[in-house]
């Protein structure tokens, strides 16, 4: 009975560790994505968009 309880506890700990690791990795990716969105659009890219809009008649 103790072995089964220890095995269950070990699996629960492993699952908890995996959940924390995934959450940490997800937070890193989310922060990087938000940082990229927060950066201003480079002038060259802005000019390309404006030129494309003019050519498309927008």
C-alpha positions as a Markdown table, in Angstrom:
| # | Residue | x | y | z |
|---|---|---|---|---|
| 1 | Unk | 0.0 | 0.0 | 0.0 |
| 2 | Unk | 2.8 | 2.4 | 0.8 |
| 3 | Unk | 4.5 | 1.7 | -2.5 |
| 4 | Unk | 1.3 | 2.5 | -4.4 |
| 5 | Unk | 0.9 | 5.7 | -2.4 |
| 6 | Unk | 4.5 | 6.7 | -3.0 |
| 7 | Unk | 4.1 | 6.0 | -6.8 |
| 8 | Unk | 0.9 | 8.1 | -6.9 |
| 9 | Unk | 2.7 | 10.9 | -5.0 |
| 10 | Unk | 5.7 | 10.7 | -7.3 |
| 11 | Unk | 3.5 | 10.9 | -10.4 |
| 12 | Unk | 1.5 | 13.9 | -9.0 |
| 13 | Unk | 4.8 | 15.7 | -8.2 |
| 14 | Unk | 6.0 | 15.0 | -11.7 |
| 15 | Unk | 2.8 | 16.3 | -13.2 |
| 16 | Unk | 3.0 | 19.4 | -11.0 |
| 17 | Unk | 6.6 | 20.0 | -12.1 |
| 18 | Unk | 5.6 | 19.6 | -15.8 |
| 19 | Unk | 2.7 | 22.0 | -15.3 |
| 20 | Unk | 5.0 | 24.6 | -13.7 |
| 21 | Unk | 7.6 | 24.2 | -16.5 |
| 22 | Unk | 5.0 | 24.6 | -19.2 |
| 23 | Unk | 3.6 | 27.7 | -17.6 |
| 24 | Unk | 7.0 | 29.2 | -17.2 |
| 25 | Unk | 7.9 | 28.6 | -20.8 |
| 26 | Unk | 4.5 | 30.0 | -21.9 |
| 27 | Unk | 5.1 | 33.1 | -19.9 |
| 28 | Unk | 8.5 | 33.6 | -21.6 |
| 29 | Unk | 6.9 | 33.2 | -25.1 |
| 30 | Unk | 4.0 | 35.5 | -24.1 |
| 31 | Unk | 6.4 | 38.2 | -22.8 |
| 32 | Unk | 8.5 | 38.0 | -26.0 |
| 33 | Unk | 5.4 | 38.3 | -28.2 |
| 34 | Unk | 4.1 | 41.3 | -26.2 |
| 35 | Unk | 7.5 | 43.0 | -26.3 |
| 36 | Unk | 7.6 | 42.6 | -30.1 |
| 37 | Unk | 4.1 | 44.1 | -30.4 |
| 38 | Unk | 5.1 | 47.0 | -28.1 |
| 39 | Unk | 8.1 | 48.0 | -30.3 |
| 40 | Unk | 7.4 | 50.8 | -32.7 |
| 41 | Unk | 7.0 | 49.8 | -36.3 |
| 42 | Unk | 10.3 | 50.6 | -38.2 |
| 43 | Unk | 10.1 | 53.5 | -40.6 |
| 44 | Unk | 11.1 | 51.3 | -43.5 |
| 45 | Unk | 8.2 | 49.0 | -42.9 |
| 46 | Unk | 5.8 | 51.9 | -42.4 |
| 47 | Unk | 6.9 | 53.4 | -45.8 |
| 48 | Unk | 6.4 | 50.0 | -47.5 |
| 49 | Unk | 2.9 | 49.8 | -46.1 |
| 50 | Unk | 2.0 | 53.3 | -47.1 |
| 51 | Unk | 3.4 | 52.6 | -50.6 |
| 52 | Unk | 1.3 | 49.4 | -50.9 |
| 53 | Unk | -1.8 | 51.3 | -49.7 |
| 54 | Unk | -1.2 | 53.9 | -52.4 |
| 55 | Unk | -0.7 | 51.3 | -55.1 |
| 56 | Unk | -3.8 | 49.5 | -54.1 |
| 57 | Unk | -5.8 | 52.7 | -53.9 |
| 58 | Unk | -6.6 | 52.7 | -50.2 |
